[in-house]
Amino acid sequence: MTIYLACTVRGDRGAVAALRALVDSLERKGHTILTKHLLDDDVDAREAALTEADVYARDIRWLESCDLLIADASGSSFGVGFEVGYVLGRAGGAGQRVLLLYQRARRDRISRLIAGNHHPRCTVLTYEDPADLVDRVLSQLSSVQSA
């Protein structure tokens, strides 16, 4: 499965350790993660080498080509919200799905629009720590792939 991982680049990066564990597990299962570079410590500086138009064009291409968007909303990010909305807006016709994640301890700081999302192509998952995140996502992927 081709996965686009969305997370904040310029906001609160407190979820990066959990997302790195998730990416490692997903890759071991044979999935391709288009955006794993977003978890690098120097991602903002590396992305600055591209123009905004280049980042937009690349990311739209990736968003349109992925089977699944995994979006972590634990840190505030306009980009993550855009990516989720973009994929959900076309998900029915494109057959794409969204796993929308956030750290359970941050629930009081998560937009109600995220926590209350009940779009038929979106599943909202909360998690405690890296191991819990990996377990929950892999379990969700197993149920989606067997359906």
Buried (B, 14 or more C-beta within 10 A) or exposed (E): BEBBBBBBBEBEBBBBEBBBBBBBBBEEEEBEBBBBEBBBEEBEEEBEEEEEEEBEEBBEEBBEEBBBBBBBBBBBBEBBBBBBEBBBEBBEEBEBBBBBBBBEEBEEEBEEEBBEBEBEBBBBBBBEEBEBBBEBBEEBBEEBEEE
